[in-house]
Amino acid sequence: MNNNYITVTQLTKYIKYRLDNDQNLMKVYLKGEISNFKAHSRGHLYFTIKDENTRINAIMFSTYASKLNIVPLDGMKVLVTGKISVYEPSGNYQIYVESLEEDGVGNLYIAFEELKKKLEKEGLFDKSKKKKIPLIPQKIGIITAPTGAAIKDILSTIKRRWPLAETILFPSLVQGKEAANDIVRNIELSKNYDLDVLIIGRGGGSIEDLWCFNEEIVARAIFNLDTPVISAVGHEIDFTICDFVADLRAPTPTGAAELAVPNINDIINFLTQLKIRSINSINNILDLKKKNLLNLKNNYILKNPLTIYQVKEEKYDNLLNRLTNVQKNILNINSNRLILLKNNLDKAILNTLKEKKHKYVNIISKLEVLNPLLTIKRGYSIVKKENKIVSSKKNLKKKDHLDIELSDGKIEVEVI
């Protein structure tokens, strides 16, 4: 056996030893752009530092991270100080960062913020325009890569939680220059399938890997879609324009599947509880109705129905007597009123006759005073010409014929 062969562990330990003892690598000053940033719950920071051509993994332990005055973000240009070493389990070399300060903001991050402000101003992120995700969808569309962990996680989660749903995969590029156009093409294609909800996303990656989900054409295609959209891009700490414009953001592809469909066990439990509550409610109603029926059955009136008749009959007699008495009283009152009115009328007639008779006598007396016949009887006469009384000789001329009325007759004369 050749004793020159060594194990991978031995090789890695040797490389680590050489790097750890290289004076040029014990203190390295590095500048670049942060990508794929993740903050561990224990306070350690994991990220990548890259330039136009190359990248290197970086870790900043909580001892140093707690002293930072800035919050590292993807796309941020930084100046870091640290040492180069090897992480033995994977054999990867990386920089162990001791200090970090901002050197500016990367171009992608600037583009991201500018587009975000533009679309937000246009109202593409308005909560009032968000569509509700249906409680129990029947047909779910998925736009993602046909291979990889994302589609497997989504399909397995949907199958486990709600196997009744139909899933339709729209295979799409999710990384690279042509990815944005391919995503838009699949969004337009999804309109032909009458979907209840559409999931768009992919697994984690750097800001460059996820950049197609920050493209304006993708954002506008999602906003103009009538189907509710769940965005499931990257990990929980990753945010893209797609997340803001979608109707709902999921932290991961698995989370998107969980938000898209209910848990069948929860539905079964809910239906079971409804069944139990319905049965209990029906039983309670039946018990109440039985109790009411028993009360009615034992009711004194139902056992002695003539009692109702007798009571009503007695009330009827009382009402009839009262009505008869009231009628008699009304008739008596009206009869007395009629007699009184008749007496008053008789008195009024007699008084009116006396008054009229008195006025008549006065008028007769006045007429007698003015009666020309009485004047004639006293020795006077009345001269008329053509049946008109002559009161002056001026009204006469020769040959006029006159009629003279005396108390005992009338004579005719001629003026000479």
C-alpha positions in Angstrom: 0.0 0.0 0.0 1.3 3.5 -1.0 1.7 5.5 2.3 1.8 8.8 0.3 -2.0 9.0 0.3 -3.6 11.2 2.9 -7.2 11.8 3.9 -9.3 14.9 3.0 -9.2 15.9 6.6 -5.4 15.8 6.7 -5.3 17.9 3.5 -7.8 20.4 4.8 -5.9 20.8 8.1 -2.7 21.4 6.2 -4.2 24.1 4.0 -5.8 25.7 7.1 -2.5 25.6 8.9 -0.7 27.3 5.9 -3.4 30.0 5.6 -3.5 30.6 9.3 0.2 31.1 9.4 0.5 33.2 6.3 1.4 36.8 7.4 -0.3 38.2 4.4 -3.6 36.6 5.3 -3.6 37.2 9.0 -4.7 40.8 8.4 -6.6 41.4 5.2 -8.2 44.7 4.2 -11.0 43.9 1.7 -13.6 46.0 -0.1 -16.6 44.8 -2.0 -20.4 44.5 -2.0 -22.5 42.5 0.5 -24.6 39.8 -1.0 -26.8 36.9 0.4 -26.7 38.5 3.9 -28.1 36.4 6.8 -28.2 37.2 10.5 -28.2 34.2 12.9 -30.3 34.2 16.0 -27.1 33.9 18.1 -25.9 37.2 16.7 -23.4 35.9 14.1 -23.5 37.4 10.6 -23.1 35.4 7.4 -22.7 37.0 4.0 -20.8 37.1 0.8 -18.4 39.8 -0.3 -18.1 40.2 -4.1 -16.8 42.4 -6.9 -17.5 42.2 -10.6 -15.8 38.9 -11.1 -15.4 37.0 -7.8 -16.9 36.4 -4.4 -15.8 35.1 -1.0 -17.8 33.8 1.9 -17.6 35.9 5.1 -18.6 35.4 8.7 -18.6 38.0 11.5 -19.0 36.5 15.0 -21.3 38.2 17.5 -18.3 39.5 19.5 -17.5 41.8 16.6 -21.0 42.2 15.2 -22.3 43.7 18.4 -19.9 46.6 18.0 -21.3 47.6 14.5 -22.8 51.1 14.1 -24.5 50.2 10.9 -27.0 47.5 9.8 -25.5 45.5 6.9 -27.7 45.0 3.9 -27.6 43.2 0.6 -26.1 45.5 -2.0 -24.2 47.6 0.5 -20.6 48.4 -0.4 -18.3 47.8 2.5 -14.8 48.0 3.8 -13.9 45.0 6.0 -10.9 43.9 8.0 -10.3 40.3 8.9 -8.3 37.1 8.4 -8.5 34.4 5.9 -8.9 30.8 7.0 -10.6 27.5 6.1 -13.8 26.1 7.4 -12.8 22.5 7.8 -16.2 20.7 7.5 -16.7 22.0 4.0 -13.1 22.8 3.0 -14.1 26.3 1.9 -11.8 29.2 2.6 -13.5 32.4 3.9 -12.8 35.7 5.6 -13.5 36.0 9.3 -14.5 39.7 9.6 -13.4 41.7 12.6 -14.5 45.2 11.5 -16.9 46.4 8.9 -17.8 49.9 7.7 -19.9 51.2 4.8 -18.2 52.2 1.6 -21.3 53.2 -0.3 -24.4 51.4 -1.7 -24.1 48.9 -4.6 -25.7 49.7 -8.0 -28.3 46.9 -7.6 -29.4 48.2 -4.3 -29.7 51.7 -5.7 -31.8 50.4 -8.6 -33.9 48.4 -6.2 -34.7 51.5 -4.0 -35.4 53.8 -7.0 -37.8 51.3 -8.6 -39.5 50.7 -5.2 -40.1 54.4 -4.7 -41.4 54.8 -8.2 -43.9 51.9 -8.1 -45.0 52.8 -4.5 -45.8 56.4 -5.7 -47.9 54.9 -8.5 -49.9 52.9 -6.1 -48.7 49.4 -7.0 -48.2 48.6 -3.3 -51.5 50.0 -2.0 -53.1 47.6 0.5 -56.5 48.7 -0.6 -55.8 47.1 -4.0 -54.7 43.8 -2.6 -56.9 40.8 -3.6 -57.9 38.3 -1.0 -56.5 34.8 -1.2 -59.5 32.3 -1.4 -60.0 30.2 1.7 -60.3 26.9 -0.2 -58.8 27.2 -3.7 -59.5 24.5 -6.3 -56.9 25.4 -8.9 -53.4 26.7 -8.0 -50.8 27.9 -10.5 -47.1 27.9 -9.7 -44.5 29.9 -11.6 -41.0 28.7 -10.7 -38.2 26.5 -12.0 -39.4 23.0 -12.8 -36.5 21.5 -10.9 -35.0 22.3 -7.5 -36.1 22.5 -3.9 -38.7 25.3 -4.4 -41.2 23.3 -6.6 -40.7 20.2 -4.5 -41.4 22.0 -1.3 -44.5 23.7 -2.7 -46.0 20.6 -4.3 -45.3 18.4 -1.3 -46.8 20.9 1.1 -50.0 21.4 -1.0 -50.4 17.6 -1.3 -50.0 17.1 2.4 -52.2 20.0 3.5 -54.9 20.0 0.8 -54.7 17.1 -1.7 -58.0 18.1 -3.3 -56.4 21.1 -5.0 -55.3 20.9 -8.6 -51.8 22.3 -9.2 -50.6 23.6 -12.6 -46.9 24.3 -13.0 -45.7 27.0 -15.4 -42.0 26.2 -15.8 -40.0 29.4 -15.8 -36.5 30.7 -15.7 -35.9 32.3 -12.2 -32.4 33.6 -12.7 -30.5 35.3 -15.4 -31.1 38.0 -18.1 -34.0 36.2 -19.7 -35.8 35.3 -16.5 -37.9 38.4 -16.2 -39.4 38.1 -19.7 -40.0 34.4 -19.1 -41.8 35.1 -15.8 -44.0 37.7 -17.5 -44.8 35.3 -20.3 -46.0 32.7 -17.8 -48.0 35.2 -15.9 -49.9 36.0 -19.2 -50.2 32.3 -19.9 -51.8 31.7 -16.5 -54.8 33.9 -17.4 -56.1 31.0 -19.6 -56.5 28.5 -16.8 -59.1 30.1 -14.5 -56.8 29.9 -11.5 -57.9 30.6 -7.9 -54.4 31.7 -6.8 -51.0 31.9 -8.4 -47.7 31.3 -6.5 -44.6 33.0 -8.0 -41.1 32.4 -6.6 -37.9 30.4 -6.1 -35.5 29.4 -3.4 -32.9 31.6 -1.8 -29.9 33.3 -3.4 -27.9 36.5 -3.7 -29.4 39.8 -4.7 -28.1 39.1 -8.2 -29.7 35.6 -8.3 -33.1 37.1 -7.3 -32.9 40.2 -9.5 -35.4 39.1 -12.0 -38.1 39.5 -9.3 -37.0 43.1 -9.0 -37.7 43.9 -12.7 -40.4 46.5 -13.4 -42.1 44.4 -16.1 -42.6 41.6 -13.6 -44.1 44.0 -11.0 -46.6 45.5 -13.5 -47.6 42.0 -14.9 -48.4 40.9 -11.3 -50.3 44.1 -10.5 -52.4 43.8 -13.7 -53.3 40.2 -13.0 -56.9 39.5 -11.8 -55.8 36.3 -10.0 -54.5 36.7 -6.4 -50.7 36.3 -6.3 -48.6 35.0 -3.5 -44.9 35.9 -3.7 -42.4 33.3 -2.4 -39.0 34.6 -3.4 -35.9 33.5 -1.4 -35.7 33.2 2.3 -37.5 35.1 5.0 -34.9 37.9 5.1 -35.0 38.4 1.3 -37.3 41.1 0.0 -38.0 41.9 -3.7 -40.3 44.2 -5.6 -42.4 41.1 -6.4 -43.1 40.8 -2.6 -44.4 44.4 -2.4 -46.7 44.3 -5.4 -48.1 40.8 -4.8 -51.3 40.3 -2.9 -49.5 38.3 -0.2 -45.9 37.7 0.7 -44.6 34.3 2.0 -41.3 34.1 3.7 -40.4 30.9 1.8 -41.8 28.7 -1.0 -43.1 26.3 1.7 -44.7 29.2 3.4 -46.4 30.2 0.2 -48.0 26.7 -0.1 -49.1 26.9 3.5 -50.8 30.3 2.9 -52.4 29.1 -0.4 -54.3 26.2 1.0 -55.9 25.2 4.3 -54.8 22.3 6.3 -57.1 19.3 5.6 -56.8 18.1 9.2 -58.0 21.6 10.4 -60.9 21.4 8.0 -61.8 17.9 9.0 -61.6 19.0 12.7 -63.7 22.1 11.9 -66.3 20.0 10.1 -66.3 17.5 12.9 -66.9 20.3 15.5 -69.6 21.7 13.3 -71.2 18.2 13.1 -71.1 17.8 16.9 -72.4 21.3 17.4 -75.2 20.8 14.9 -76.2 17.5 16.5 -76.2 19.1 19.9 -78.2 22.0 18.7 -80.7 19.7 17.0 -81.0 17.6 20.2 -81.5 20.7 22.3 -84.2 22.0 20.0 -85.9 18.6 20.0 -85.7 18.4 23.8 -87.2 21.9 24.0 -90.0 21.1 21.6 -90.8 17.8 23.5 -90.9 19.8 26.7 -93.3 22.4 25.1 -95.4 19.6 23.6 -95.6 17.9 27.0 -96.6 21.2 28.6 -99.3 21.7 26.0 -100.5 18.2 26.5 -100.9 18.7 30.2 -102.4 22.1 29.8 -105.7 22.6 31.8 -107.4 24.3 28.9 -106.7 21.5 26.4 -107.9 18.9 28.9 -111.1 21.0 29.5 -111.8 22.8 26.2 -115.4 23.7 27.3 -113.8 26.0 29.8 -112.7 28.3 27.0 -116.2 28.3 25.5 -117.9 29.0 28.9 -115.6 31.8 29.7 -116.1 33.3 26.3 -119.8 32.8 26.5 -120.0 34.6 29.8 -117.9 37.4 28.5 -120.2 37.6 25.5 -123.3 37.9 27.7 -121.7 40.6 29.7 -120.8 42.5 26.6 -124.3 42.0 25.1 -125.9 43.4 28.3 -123.5 46.3 28.4 -124.3 47.0 24.7 -128.1 46.8 25.3 -127.8 49.2 28.3 -125.7 51.6 26.3 -128.2 51.5 23.4 -131.1 52.2 25.8 -129.2 55.1 27.4 -128.4 56.5 24.0 -132.1 56.2 23.0 -133.3 57.8 26.2 -130.8 60.6 25.9 -131.6 61.2 22.3 -135.4 61.1 23.0 -135.1 63.7 25.7 -132.9 65.8 23.4 -135.6 65.4 20.7 -138.4 66.5 23.0 -136.3 69.5 24.2 -135.5 70.4 20.6 -139.2 70.2 19.6 -140.2 72.4 22.5 -137.5 74.9 21.7 -138.6 74.8 18.0 -142.2 75.4 18.9 -141.3 78.4 21.1 -139.0 79.7 18.4 -141.9 79.4 15.8 -144.4 81.2 18.1 -141.9 83.9 18.9 -141.2 84.4 15.2 -144.9 84.5 14.3 -145.6 87.1 17.1 -142.6 89.2 15.8 -143.8 88.9 12.2 -147.4 89.7 13.2 -146.3 92.8 15.1 -144.2 94.0 12.1 -147.2 93.3 9.8 -149.6 95.4 12.0 -147.1 98.2 12.0 -146.7 98.1 8.2 -150.5 98.0 7.8 -150.9 101.0 10.0 -148.3 102.9 8.0 -150.0 101.9 4.7 -153.3 103.0 5.9 -151.8 106.4 6.7 -150.6 106.6 3.2 -153.7 105.1 1.6 -155.1 107.6 -0.9 -158.6 106.2 -0.5 -158.7 107.4 3.0 -157.7 110.8 1.8 -160.6 110.8 -0.7 -163.1 109.8 2.0 -162.1 112.9 3.9 -163.3 115.1 1.0 -160.3 115.2 -1.3 -160.1 114.0 -4.9 -157.4 112.7 -7.1 -156.9 114.1 -10.6 -155.2 111.9 -13.2 -154.1 112.5 -16.7 -153.5 109.3 -18.7 -153.5 107.4 -15.3 -150.8 109.7 -13.9 -151.6 112.0 -11.0 -151.7 115.7 -11.8 -150.0 117.6 -9.1 -149.8 121.1 -10.8 -151.8 123.0 -13.4 -148.6 123.6 -15.2 -148.8 120.0 -16.5 -152.2 120.8 -18.1 -153.3 122.4 -21.4 -156.6 123.0 -23.1 -158.6 120.0 -24.3 -156.8 117.6 -22.0 -159.0 114.9 -20.7 -158.8 114.3 -17.0 -160.1 111.6 -14.6 -161.2 112.8 -11.2 -161.6 110.2 -8.5 -164.1 111.0 -5.7 -165.0 109.0 -2.6 -168.2 107.7 -4.3 -167.0 107.4 -7.9 -165.1 108.8 -10.9 -165.9 111.6 -13.4 -164.3 112.6 -16.6 -163.7 116.3 -17.5 -162.1 118.4 -20.2 -159.8 121.4 -19.6 -161.1 124.6 -21.2 
